[in-house]
Amino acid sequence: MDREYAQPLNVDALARDVNMSAGHLSRRFKAAYGESPYSYLMTRRIERAMALLRLGELSVTEVCFAVGCQSLGTFSTRFTELVGVSPSVYRRDAAPEVAGLPSCVAKQITRPIRNREASV
């Protein structure tokens, strides 16, 4: 999921690959990572979207589809829940915040953490 975050999530296929039922895989995944497979995937998508928005080369809509989201509304809602600001505000304000930092450091500083979701 980390590498192929833009692909649709197929829990049944993942479960077959590891010889488990989809329900069992979901329970084991949540026990290991603290969130469901879908939530984990959305966190990775938002993380990548943050990087693309900091670059400023794509519109919010283009970023939404580039990270594998099918709905701009859902993307914007989840982005705001995890980051604390809308994608357009993040795009406008985030680039100066990490200017001059190596991308690996910027990623660590700006990484969305689901268990510390931003307050509204």
Backbone as numpy.savetxt, mean C-alpha at the origin, in Angstrom:
# Nx Ny Nz CAx CAy CAz Cx Cy Cz
3.51 -11.13 -2.71 2.68 -9.93 -2.71 3.55 -8.68 -2.71
4.70 -8.74 -2.08 5.56 -7.57 -2.05 6.05 -7.19 -3.45
6.40 -8.17 -4.24 6.91 -7.90 -5.59 5.81 -7.64 -6.59
4.71 -8.33 -6.45 3.63 -8.26 -7.44 2.40 -7.56 -6.87
2.62 -6.46 -6.17 1.55 -5.72 -5.51 0.50 -5.20 -6.48
0.86 -4.98 -7.74 -0.09 -4.42 -8.71 -1.01 -5.49 -9.29
-0.73 -6.75 -9.01 -1.57 -7.83 -9.52 -2.77 -8.05 -8.59
-3.88 -8.52 -9.13 -5.04 -8.82 -8.28 -4.68 -9.91 -7.26
-5.26 -9.81 -6.07 -5.00 -10.79 -5.02 -5.92 -11.98 -5.22
-5.33 -13.17 -5.27 -6.09 -14.40 -5.39 -5.69 -15.31 -4.23
-6.39 -15.19 -3.11 -6.06 -15.95 -1.91 -6.20 -17.45 -2.18
-7.18 -17.85 -2.99 -7.35 -19.27 -3.31 -6.11 -19.82 -4.00
-5.56 -19.08 -4.95 -4.35 -19.53 -5.66 -3.15 -19.58 -4.72
-3.02 -18.57 -3.88 -1.93 -18.58 -2.90 -2.05 -19.79 -1.98
-3.25 -20.06 -1.53 -3.48 -21.19 -0.63 -3.14 -22.51 -1.32
-3.54 -22.66 -2.58 -3.20 -23.88 -3.31 -1.69 -24.06 -3.42
-0.98 -22.94 -3.63 0.48 -23.01 -3.76 1.16 -23.54 -2.50
0.54 -23.33 -1.36 1.14 -23.80 -0.10 0.33 -24.92 0.54
-0.55 -25.54 -0.25 -1.35 -26.70 0.18 -2.18 -26.42 1.43
-2.89 -25.30 1.43 -3.79 -24.94 2.52 -5.12 -24.50 1.93
-6.14 -24.49 2.78 -7.39 -23.89 2.35 -7.23 -22.37 2.44
-8.07 -21.64 1.73 -8.00 -20.18 1.74 -8.24 -19.64 3.15
-9.18 -20.21 3.86 -9.47 -19.76 5.22 -8.30 -19.98 6.15
-7.68 -21.16 6.04 -6.54 -21.47 6.90 -5.36 -20.55 6.57
-5.11 -20.32 5.31 -4.03 -19.41 4.91 -4.30 -18.01 5.47
-5.51 -17.53 5.36 -5.84 -16.20 5.86 -5.62 -16.11 7.37
-6.03 -17.15 8.11 -5.83 -17.14 9.56 -4.35 -17.18 9.92
-3.59 -18.01 9.22 -2.15 -18.11 9.49 -1.43 -16.82 9.11
-1.84 -16.23 8.00 -1.25 -14.97 7.54 -1.49 -13.88 8.58
-2.72 -13.80 9.07 -3.05 -12.77 10.06 -2.29 -13.00 11.36
-2.13 -14.26 11.75 -1.36 -14.55 12.97 0.11 -14.13 12.81
0.64 -14.32 11.61 2.06 -14.00 11.37 2.29 -12.51 11.15
1.40 -11.84 10.42 1.63 -10.45 10.01 0.72 -9.44 10.70
-0.26 -9.90 11.45 -1.14 -8.99 12.16 -2.23 -8.36 11.32
-2.37 -8.80 10.09 -3.40 -8.27 9.21 -3.73 -9.31 8.15
-4.87 -9.14 7.52 -5.30 -10.08 6.48 -4.43 -9.92 5.24
-4.43 -10.92 4.36 -3.66 -10.78 3.11 -4.07 -9.54 2.32
-5.37 -9.22 2.26 -5.81 -8.06 1.50 -5.29 -6.76 2.13
-5.36 -6.66 3.44 -4.86 -5.45 4.12 -3.36 -5.30 3.90
-2.63 -6.40 3.97 -1.19 -6.36 3.74 -0.89 -5.86 2.33
-1.62 -6.39 1.35 -1.43 -5.98 -0.03 -1.75 -4.49 -0.20
-2.83 -4.02 0.39 -3.16 -2.60 0.29 -2.08 -1.72 0.92
-1.49 -2.17 2.01 -0.41 -1.41 2.62 0.77 -1.31 1.67
1.11 -2.39 1.00 2.21 -2.36 0.02 1.86 -1.44 -1.15
0.61 -1.49 -1.60 0.20 -0.62 -2.70 0.28 0.85 -2.30
-0.17 1.17 -1.11 -0.11 2.56 -0.64 1.34 2.99 -0.47
2.16 2.11 0.02 3.59 2.42 0.16 4.21 2.77 -1.19
3.92 1.99 -2.20 4.44 2.27 -3.54 3.82 3.55 -4.11
2.55 3.75 -3.84 1.88 4.97 -4.30 2.54 6.20 -3.69
2.92 6.11 -2.43 3.58 7.24 -1.78 4.88 7.58 -2.51
5.64 6.56 -2.88 6.89 6.81 -3.61 6.62 7.45 -4.96
5.62 6.96 -5.68 5.29 7.53 -6.99 4.78 8.96 -6.86
4.00 9.23 -5.84 3.49 10.58 -5.64 4.60 11.55 -5.28
5.59 11.09 -4.52 6.73 11.96 -4.18 7.52 12.35 -5.42
7.58 11.46 -6.40 8.29 11.78 -7.64 7.58 12.87 -8.42
6.26 12.90 -8.32 5.47 13.96 -8.95 5.30 13.85 -10.45
5.65 12.71 -11.03 5.57 12.57 -12.49 4.22 12.08 -12.97
3.43 11.45 -12.09 2.13 10.88 -12.46 1.02 11.58 -11.70
-0.15 11.61 -12.30 -1.32 12.14 -11.60 -1.75 11.12 -10.54
-2.61 11.56 -9.64 -3.13 10.65 -8.61 -3.86 9.48 -9.26
-4.63 9.74 -10.30 -5.34 8.67 -11.00 -4.37 7.68 -11.63
-3.33 8.17 -12.26 -2.33 7.28 -12.87 -1.63 6.44 -11.81
-1.34 7.04 -10.66 -0.70 6.30 -9.57 -1.65 5.21 -9.06
-2.92 5.55 -8.92 -3.92 4.59 -8.46 -3.89 3.33 -9.30
-3.94 3.50 -10.61 -3.96 2.33 -11.50 -2.59 1.66 -11.60
-1.52 2.43 -11.47 -0.17 1.86 -11.55 0.11 0.89 -10.40
-0.49 1.14 -9.23 -0.24 0.26 -8.09 -1.26 -0.88 -7.99
-2.17 -0.96 -8.96 -3.08 -2.09 -9.02 -4.46 -1.87 -8.44
-4.77 -0.66 -8.05 -6.12 -0.38 -7.54 -7.07 -0.19 -8.73
-8.29 -0.63 -8.56 -9.27 -0.55 -9.63 -10.21 0.64 -9.47
-10.23 1.23 -8.26 -11.16 2.31 -7.97 -10.42 3.47 -7.34
-10.54 4.64 -7.95 -9.89 5.83 -7.40 -10.46 6.18 -6.03
-11.76 5.98 -5.85 -12.39 6.27 -4.56 -11.85 5.39 -3.44
-11.76 4.09 -3.70 -11.23 3.16 -2.70 -9.76 3.47 -2.42
-9.00 3.73 -3.47 -7.59 4.08 -3.31 -7.44 5.32 -2.43
-8.19 6.36 -2.73 -8.09 7.60 -1.96 -8.50 7.41 -0.50
-9.54 6.63 -0.28 -10.00 6.36 1.08 -8.94 5.62 1.88
-8.41 4.53 1.33 -7.39 3.74 2.04 -6.12 4.56 2.23
-5.73 5.34 1.22 -4.54 6.17 1.33 -4.70 7.14 2.49
-5.84 7.80 2.55 -6.08 8.78 3.62 -6.11 8.11 4.98
-6.70 6.91 5.08 -6.75 6.19 6.35 -5.35 5.84 6.84
-4.48 5.41 5.94 -3.14 4.98 6.34 -2.15 6.12 6.50
-2.26 7.13 5.66 -1.24 8.19 5.63 -1.69 9.41 6.43
-2.98 9.65 6.50 -3.48 10.78 7.26 -3.83 11.99 6.42
-3.47 11.97 5.15 -3.83 13.04 4.21 -4.22 12.39 2.89
-4.93 13.13 2.07 -5.34 12.60 0.77 -4.13 12.46 -0.15
-4.24 11.64 -1.19 -3.13 11.49 -2.13 -2.68 12.81 -2.76
-3.63 13.68 -3.09 -3.25 14.94 -3.72 -2.50 15.85 -2.75
-2.90 15.87 -1.49 -2.19 16.67 -0.49 -0.80 16.08 -0.26
-0.73 14.76 -0.18 0.57 14.11 0.01 1.50 14.43 -1.16
0.98 14.37 -2.36 1.78 14.66 -3.56 2.33 16.08 -3.51
1.49 17.01 -3.07 1.90 18.42 -3.01 2.94 18.67 -1.91
2.78 18.01 -0.75 3.59 18.36 0.42 4.75 17.43 0.73
4.74 16.20 0.22 5.71 15.21 0.67 7.09 15.34 0.04
7.19 15.75 -1.20 8.49 15.79 -1.88 9.52 16.62 -1.13
9.20 17.83 -0.69 10.21 18.60 0.05 10.62 17.95 1.37
9.72 17.18 1.97 9.98 16.54 3.25 11.13 15.54 3.18
11.28 14.87 2.04 12.33 13.85 1.91 13.36 14.21 0.84
13.34 15.45 0.40 14.29 15.88 -0.65 15.73 15.66 -0.17
16.52 15.08 -1.04 17.92 14.85 -0.74 18.22 13.58 0.02
17.20 12.89 0.49 17.43 11.64 1.20 17.50 10.48 0.21
18.33 9.48 0.48 18.32 8.29 -0.38 16.93 7.65 -0.34
16.53 7.03 -1.44 15.18 6.47 -1.53 14.91 5.43 -0.45
15.94 4.65 -0.05 15.72 3.63 0.98 15.41 4.28 2.33
16.01 5.42 2.62 15.73 6.14 3.86 14.35 6.80 3.79
14.05 7.42 2.66 12.74 8.05 2.48 11.62 7.02 2.63
11.84 5.83 2.09 10.83 4.77 2.19 10.60 4.38 3.65
11.67 4.26 4.42 11.55 3.88 5.82 10.85 4.96 6.63
11.18 6.21 6.37 10.59 7.33 7.11 9.10 7.47 6.81
8.72 7.24 5.57 7.34 7.48 5.16 6.48 6.23 5.12
7.02 5.08 5.47 6.29 3.81 5.38 5.00 3.83 6.20
3.88 3.50 5.57 2.62 3.42 6.33 2.63 2.17 7.18
2.21 2.29 8.42 2.17 1.14 9.33 0.73 0.98 9.79
0.13 -0.11 9.35 -1.30 -0.33 9.58 -1.66 -0.32 11.06
-0.85 -0.88 11.91 -1.21 -0.94 13.32 -1.09 0.41 14.01
-0.58 1.41 13.31 -0.53 2.78 13.82 -1.25 3.69 12.84
-2.39 3.26 12.36 -3.08 4.03 11.34 -3.25 5.48 11.77
-3.11 6.35 10.81 -3.20 7.79 11.06 -4.57 8.14 11.61
-4.59 9.05 12.56 -5.88 9.50 13.08 -6.46 10.52 12.10
-7.77 10.55 12.03 -8.45 11.44 11.09 -8.46 12.85 11.65
